[in-house]
Amino acid sequence: MKKIIIALFYVLNVSICMSQEKMISKSAVVTFEASVPSFEEVKATNSNVTFVLNTKTGEIASLALMKGFRFKVALMEEHFNENYIESDKYPKAIFRGKIEGFDVNALTDTSKDFVINGKLELHGKTVAIKTNAKMSKSSSGISLQSNLSVNASDFDISIPSVVKNKVSNKINISISANLK
């Protein structure tokens, strides 16, 4: 009995220590835009993205459900989910990466620039990504902001010729996460 109690205490202690290494946000915001000048805005936002940071290693991971993206125009949202991203077949986007030279103790309330290397899995394809991020620390946690661009064609997302002049192949993505 004594060994069982000691083993349970050990497991509990390890899990508490491990949980302090990871910071999480379940309300990170990802916005993408594939607009072309002179045409209707092609932009959507997902405010329920999960984002995890391992403060010991600088490893990050993010998960966005594709049906969580909201457009101003409902028809665009329908076309996005059914024709472009095929949300029933590919329901999520996953990013896994590492922040170069990350040291949680070096963060202050002033934003610091970091480079993130990782892989974005979207529409059944995985593409290497290298981007910059601004990070800062506050009493409520760690803030991360990043912008990057990807090409729809890199993920085998085809834009029909009928709208090729109205939707850009280059997709600008912004990410904002407050990790606690």
Secondary structure, DSSP 8 states (H G I E B T S, - for coil): -HHHHHHHHHHHHHHHHHHTTEEEEEEEEEEEEEE-TTS---EEEEEEEEEEEETTT-EEEEEEEGGG-EESSHHHHHHIIIIIS-TTTS-EEEEEEEETT--GGG--SS-EEEEEEEEEEETTEEEEEEEEEEEEEETTEEEEEEEEEEEGGGGT----GGGTTTEEEEEEEEEEEEE-
